[in-house]
Every structure is written in structure tokens, then in C-alpha cells.
Amino acid sequence: MDLSERKIGILKAVIDDYIMTGLPIGSRTISKKSGFELSSATIRNEMADLEELGFLEQPHTSAGRIPSQQAYRFYVDRLMKVVKLNPSEAERIKGYFQDKMSEVGQVMEKAAKVLSDTTHHISMVLKPQLKKSIIKRIQIVKITERKAILLVVTDAGLVTDTVIVVPEGITPDYLEMISNMLTDKLASKTLEQAENDLKGFMCETVRDGSDFVTDVINAIETSVEPHGEKGILLGGTQNIIEYSDYMSIEKAKNFISVLETKDMLYEMMKKATQLEFSVTIGHENQVKELYDMSVVTATYKIGGKSLGSFGVIGPTRMDYGKVISILGYVSHSLNSILSSFIESED
């Protein structure tokens, strides 16, 4: 939809002000801004036109106007500027990743925290989806009489250390033999390529241990592609308190239920892994509990391959340019750290 330069300027001023204050914007407020040599009456008429076109809404008859979801989409697509973080902001984010981390899980937890702390929104981090990554080694290490740790190493570094139950009487040497056989079977393949014959191989190798076979197969599949609640981390859920100015109690309850189950968020973030950046606003979200929210996501990669996504959920009046700038910097940090895991493994 084509808008005149005057209407675009007024619309941008309304959106910028509303993002900053959260208060309905009147024509007089706009007329006082530099660059607007227009009377309040002229601006009021233009705002009325923008309302008729669906870009502005008037919550109360006597109040000013606020941007619609259509306005935010126009803003993100046409008007938004992504400003580079200043040195102090960049240093603050770097500080979260200063501690030495040896596991991917630790890095993901740090990412969730830095996102929620710096954006003041609810953060989401999808754990690495490595089904298409090359498996380098499988190792089962006995830690007690009935428990062992399953380690899966891929070309993207150490994936997980899942605890599994082992049948009574199985020795460490026997687990080492299974580890070597699994490695021989899966090395240089993706799990996607190997999973069809994995079960048959395990059933042939482990006699009288059908439960153990199932546990090992499930642990390998879950570690390489964690799903549902196990596949996503959240941070800053307490920030929902800041959204109370426009979220009813009923909507808040429904939103919290989505955060608690995580399943819908997992599916949403898995799809987001296919896009370098994405911004979905209000009713563009497939999850109805997010119809009053916006979701901004980015991906993290190793060797040019997208391993997962991360992002934030916040009010539609979020500062999109700043949020995207933060996500871009965090993405760069994650790519660097995860790549270093590969180098140290090699």
C-alpha cells in the first residue's frame, strides 16, 4: 500500500513515540516534533486517514492514537533502522560469555539469560538440532551398577551426556564393545541416514535387553535432536509482569500455559531455524496465545549450517531495531563459541 511521504513521516513518529512511552499519541505531540511544519489540525486529519487505512487505532474516543499490527508490519518492512550496538552494550553481552564453558548446554543457558536481560523480554533458545550433522563417536560409560552416561559427539562438538539405565550384570567392557560397534556403525553418517537400521543393529547386539535397546536408541535420538520441552530453554519469564498494561488476566493465564508446556514454542522455533531472521507480529503468529505479542528470532550456525534458533517474545510495541541488533550480536557470539568447540575437539 502506497502512502504519501507526509503520512509515512507521521506514522513513523507515532510508532516511535508509542514504542518509547506506551501512551496514545495525539496530533499536538507530533506537531511539536522537529521536522513537522504542520498544524495540529493538519496532522489530526492525516492521522484520521491513517486510522481509516488500518494503520492507527483509537483506544478511547478522547484519547490519542496507537499503531495497529498492520502499522508495525509496515514499520519493520519499510521504516525500521537496525542500529549497531554501542561499545558498552557489546561489552555487556560479551561479559555473559566470558566464563569458560565446556558444554553446549551451558552456552544455550547463557544465551537465554543474556537475551532476556538485555531486551527485557521473554527469551527462547532452541537447543541444537543435529539430526543432519555427522556423528563422530558414541560412548556409553558406566557410572553405577545400573546407570551409564551416553555421550554423542558430532561434527558440531559434544552434544549431550544422557543418563540411561543398564541391565543388571552388564560390564564396562561390554558397554565399551557396544560403544565401539555403534561408532563403527554411525560414524561419518547423520542420524537421519543411520536411524532406519539402528534398532535392528542394537537388537542383534544386545541379547535379553529390549528395554536397554529402547533406552539407548531413544537417548541417541533425543540427544541429537532434543524435542518438546527438552528441546527449548526459556529465560526472563518474569518479564510478563511488564506486559500487564495491555494483557488481561485471562490472556496472561493462556500465555503462561504456553510457556509452561513449551511444545508449541518448540515447533515455532524449529521452523524459525530455516530463516536467518524473522519477525512475526500479532496475528501472524500461528500460536493464538501470541496474537497480542511479537516474536523476533535469529539462527546460530556452524560451518554455514543452521543448528537452531533463538529469539524473544514481547509486546507488539517492542523496539524492533534494537532487538534485532542484539540478536545479531548474540548470533555472532554463539557461532564463534560453538565453532571453538569443534576446534578443541579436533
C-alpha positions, 0 to 999 in steps of 0.5 A: 500500500502506497502512502504519501511521504507526509503520512509515512513521516507521521506514522513513523513518529507515532510508532516511535513515540508509542514504542518509547512511552506506551501512551496514545499519541495525539496530533499536538505531540507530533506537531511539536516534533522537529521536522513537522511544519504542520498544524495540529489540525493538519496532522489530526486529519492525516492521522484520521486517514491513517486510522481509516487505512488500518494503520492507527487505532483509537483506544478511547474516543478522547484519547490519542492514537496507537499503531495497529499490527498492520502499522508495525508490519509496515514499520519493520518492512519499510521504516525500521533502522537496525542500529549497531550496538554501542561499545558498552552494550557489546561489552555487556553481552560479551561479559555473559560469555566470558566464563569458560564453558565446556558444554553446549548446554551451558552456552544455550543457558547463557544465551537465554539469560543474556537475551532476556536481560538485555531486551527485557523480554521473554527469551527462547533458545532452541537447543541444537538440532543435529539430526543432519550433522555427522556423528563422530563417536558414541560412548556409553560409560558406566557410572553405577551398577545400573546407570551409564552416561551416553555421550554423542559427539558430532561434527558440531562438538559434544552434544549431550551426556544422557543418563540411561539405565543398564541391565543388571550384570552388564560390564564396562567392557561390554558397554565399551564393545557396544560403544565401539560397534555403534561408532563403527556403525554411525560414524561419518553418517547423520542420524537421519541416514543411520536411524532406519537400521539402528534398532535392528543393529542394537537388537542383534547386539544386545541379547535379553535387553529390549528395554536397554535397546529402547533406552539407548536408541531413544537417548541417541535420538533425543540427544541429537535432536532434543524435542518438546520441552527438552528441546527449548530453554526459556529465560526472563519469564518474569518479564510478563509482569511488564506486559500487564498494561495491555494483557488481561488476566485471562490472556496472561493465564493462556500465555503462561500455559504456553510457556509452561508446556513449551511444545508449541514454542518448540515447533515455532522455533524449529521452523524459525531455524530455516530463516536467518531472521524473522519477525512475526507480529500479532496475528501472524503468529500461528500460536493464538496465545501470541496474537497480542505479542511479537516474536523476533528470532535469529539462527546460530550456525556452524560451518554455514549450517543452521543448528537452531534458533533463538529469539524473544517474545514481547509486546507488539510495541517492542523496539524492533531495531534494537532487538534485532541488533542484539540478536545479531550480536548474540548470533555472532557470539554463539557461532564463534563459541560453538565453532571453538568447540569443534576446534578443541575437539579436533 
